[in-house]
């Protein structure tokens, strides 16, 4: 791989990870959202609040306050919220909630960690051996074991 694409991927990934960490700090006092209608009856909402990022499918009767229109389809907004007790930092949530058709919620550190790992990928030399495969499998198993034990 040439040097310029490597540098571009690294700079973009680390910049996006830093922006997510800034959004994480902001999420303890503010709620930020980006929404767009998907069908005539539903709206998709990307929400940052309380140390978590959630992607929700909302019915159209739920309207968020102080929404600014970006264009005809997209809108965004923010509101100040009182401090709330933090959510468990290791929990990834998927499911339904009252008045929400479905949602996926992850802590801010999860996509930031994925972006930071993406920054390192172009600089790695890719020679696979059985030993590396076993080590990678053991690391993934240990991480999943920690996640399951924390829940």
N, C-alpha and C positions, 0 to 999 in steps of 0.2 A: 504494500500500500504506500502511496506517495505521502510525503510529509505534510503537505497542506491539508488534505482531507482529515488526516489524523489530528492535527492541531484544531481544525474547525469542529470536529466532533467532540473533542475534549473540552474546548472553550464553551461550546453550546451546552454540553451536559453539566459542567460545573456551574455555569451561570444559572441554568434552570434549577439546579439543586440549591444554590444559594437563594434564589427567589422563593423557592418553596419553604426554606427555613425562615425567611423573612415573613412569609404568609403565616407560618406556624406561630411566630411570636405575636403577630397581629390578631390571630384567631382567638386569643384569650379575652380580648376586650371588644372585638368587632365580629360581625358575621358578614361575609362577602358572598355574593352569588352571581352566577351567570346562567341565564335561562333562554330557552328557545322552544317554540311550539313544535311538536313532532307530528301530531295528527290534529284533527279538529277537536278532540276531547282531552288530549294530554299534552303536558309540557315537560321537557327534560330540564333538570336543575342541577348545576354543579355548585356545591355549597362548601364553604370553609368556616368552621365554627368549633370552638372548644378543643383545639388540637387535632381535629379530624377533618378529612376531606370526604364528602359524600356525594354520590351521584344518585339522584332521585327521579322517579317518574311520577309526576303530580297530575291529578285531575285539574282541568281548567278552572274550576271554581275556587281553587286556592290561588290567590293573587298576592304576591309579595309587595310590601310597601316600599315607597321611594325607589322605584325601578327606573333606570335611565335607559332610553332606547339607543342602541348602537346603530342598528339599521332596522329594516322592517321585520326581520326574523329574530334577531338577537337583542337581548337587553341584559343589563347588569346593575347591581346596586350593592349597598352596604348599610348597616345599621349598627349603632353602639348597643352593647348588651351588658348587663351586670355580670360580674365575675361569677362563674359557676364552678362547681367541683370538677376536676379533670376526669375524663373517661379513662378506663384502663388503657395504658399505652401500648399493650401488645395485642389488643383485640381487633380483629378484622370482622366486620359485620356484613351480612347479606340477609335480606328478608323483606317482610312487609311490616308496615306500621299503620296506626290509625290515620286515615285520610291520605295515605301514600300508597301507590300501587306497588312499588318495589324500590329498593335502595341497595347500594353498596357503599360501605364506609370503611376508610382506612386511616390510620394515623399519618400525619404529615411526613414522618421520618421514613415511611415505607417507599413512596415514590422518589423521595430525595436520595435514599440509599440506592435504589435502582439506577437513577441517573448518574450518581457518583461511580457506580460499577461500570456503567456504559462508557464513562470517560476513560476508564483504564483499558477497555477491550481493544481499541486500535493499536495499543502499544505492546500487546502480548504476542509472543511467538507461539504459533499454534502447531505443536507436535504432540499428538495424543499417544499415550501409552496406557497399558492396562493399569499400571501403578497410579497414574494421575486420575484415571477413571474411578478407581477404588477410593482414593483420597477424596475426590469430589463427592462421591456417593456418601461417604462417611460424614462429611461436613454438612451436606443437605439433611441427612438423617438426624444429626445432632441439633441443627437449627429447628427442624420440625418437632423434635422431642421437647426442646425448650418451650416452643410456642404452645404445644399441647399441655405441658405441665403447668404453664402460667395461667391457662384458662380454667 
